[in-house]
Amino acid sequence: MSRTPAYAAELRAALARAVRGVSERDLARATEALVSRYRSVSPAAAPILASPVHVAAYAAYRMPATHAALSRALGDVADRGLAPRSLLDLGGGTGAAAWAAAGAFESLERVTVLDQVEDALALGRELVRGSPSEVLARATFARAVAGDWPSLEADLVTVSYVLSELDEPSQDALVADAMHRGQAVVVAEPGTPDGYARVLRVRSTLIEAGWTILGPCPHASACPLAGSDWCHFAARINRSAEHRRLKGAELSYEDEKFSWVGAVRPGVVDSLAPQSGSGRILRHPLKRKGFVEFQVCRPDGTTGREVVSKKAGRRYRAARDAEWGDTLP
Ligand SMILES: C[S@@+](CC[C@H](N)C(=O)[O-])C[C@H]1O[C@@H](n2cnc3c(N)ncnc32)[C@H](O)[C@@H]1O
């Protein structure tokens, strides 16, 4: 969880440059408005990113977090051997998933970000200008509204923190669109019970359509947490002084909680590695003297406690480094 995602520092520097001209008071006010809007979790009748200041505030206070979450999820599917050449990011806003994909996949050659808010796309373009990633610097940011996307296809389609802004029929339509256009799909949502519930619905849709789950689940059975708990992970983000001021926060870091699911369409899976390890770590491991205790989701579709003791040698050493969200060594 403390691993810093690729391009995190470059993104932060680009964000600092981009918001330099915006009054700190306006930024703080817009941040406050966005925080309370995102807390309410109801479909948006009009774009939430309603002005350039709202867009700047979103980018400054949310983008490092959504970038970190997507970096974890895409890093995981990269470890499974997914090597997309093209990325289509639906509802991509200022481009957090594009930055994460550029960091996760060396194979990437083409990035397209689509969103309904031109101001968000404009900021996205500004952020990637001069980026150290060539593919990111060449990314296309284009305006489009869900249901009326241009006819594009891609090896990987991402839908990152978008579903909560849509009613259920529109969520289903967006996921169907993503599946229609992509060889692989990754959907991420806030790591809250309702974010998890939306991800769970997407997971069912993917499985029913015969897609193979890439992560985080080590199986395609019913989620063993449904009804009693919610599956979510955490990505740690170091807060800059500016970020701390904006959020009125004191800690030098924050943990972004997120839920996600990734899958590939039938046929693609043959070229991918089977999921390694013996389960997904669902909580911070308890690192004790001589053993590490984990709560895991197992390949047989159950959850429970696993202990790796010092006697396990190499496996124990790997267990000491393992974190919430990793596969169990
Ligand atoms: C919370 S932001 C997430 C932005 C970005 N994907 C990220 O992870 O940081 C939600 C984005 O979805 C976009 N969005 C919401 N409804 C949309 C629609 N009907 N058509 C296109 N974009 C939409 C918004 O404009 C906004 O940029």
The ligand as a MOL file (V3000), in Angstrom:
LIG
                    3D

  0  0  0     0  0            999 V3000
M  V30 BEGIN CTAB
M  V30 COUNTS 27 29 0 0 0
M  V30 BEGIN ATOM
M  V30 1 C -15.6540 11.2970 -10.5280 0
M  V30 2 S -15.1860 11.7590 -12.1290 0 CHG=1
M  V30 3 C -13.9670 10.4980 -12.5240 0
M  V30 4 C -12.9720 11.0050 -13.5250 0
M  V30 5 C -11.8620 10.0190 -13.8540 0
M  V30 6 N -12.3770 8.8480 -14.5220 0
M  V30 7 C -11.0850 9.6340 -12.6240 0
M  V30 8 O -11.0190 8.4400 -12.3020 0
M  V30 9 O -10.5010 10.5180 -11.9700 0 CHG=-1
M  V30 10 C -16.5430 11.2040 -13.1180 0
M  V30 11 C -16.3720 11.5940 -14.5830 0
M  V30 12 O -17.4070 10.9670 -15.3390 0
M  V30 13 C -17.8560 11.8750 -16.3160 0
M  V30 14 N -19.2210 11.5350 -16.6940 0
M  V30 15 C -20.2720 11.3730 -15.8620 0
M  V30 16 N -21.3910 11.1150 -16.5720 0
M  V30 17 C -21.0320 11.1210 -17.8740 0
M  V30 18 C -21.7370 10.9420 -19.0900 0
M  V30 19 N -23.0500 10.7190 -19.0870 0
M  V30 20 N -21.0460 11.0040 -20.2530 0
M  V30 21 C -19.7260 11.2380 -20.2520 0
M  V30 22 N -18.9830 11.4420 -19.1370 0
M  V30 23 C -19.6340 11.3800 -17.9600 0
M  V30 24 C -17.7870 13.2080 -15.5850 0
M  V30 25 O -17.8020 14.3110 -16.4650 0
M  V30 26 C -16.4850 13.0900 -14.8100 0
M  V30 27 O -15.3870 13.5490 -15.5380 0
M  V30 END ATOM
M  V30 BEGIN BOND
M  V30 1 1 1 2
M  V30 2 1 2 3
M  V30 3 1 2 10
M  V30 4 1 3 4
M  V30 5 1 4 5
M  V30 6 1 5 6
M  V30 7 1 5 7
M  V30 8 2 7 8
M  V30 9 1 7 9
M  V30 10 1 10 11
M  V30 11 1 11 12
M  V30 12 1 11 26
M  V30 13 1 12 13
M  V30 14 1 13 14
M  V30 15 1 13 24
M  V30 16 1 14 15
M  V30 17 1 14 23
M  V30 18 2 15 16
M  V30 19 1 16 17
M  V30 20 1 17 18
M  V30 21 2 17 23
M  V30 22 1 18 19
M  V30 23 2 18 20
M  V30 24 1 20 21
M  V30 25 2 21 22
M  V30 26 1 22 23
M  V30 27 1 24 25
M  V30 28 1 24 26
M  V30 29 1 26 27
M  V30 END BOND
M  V30 END CTAB
M  END
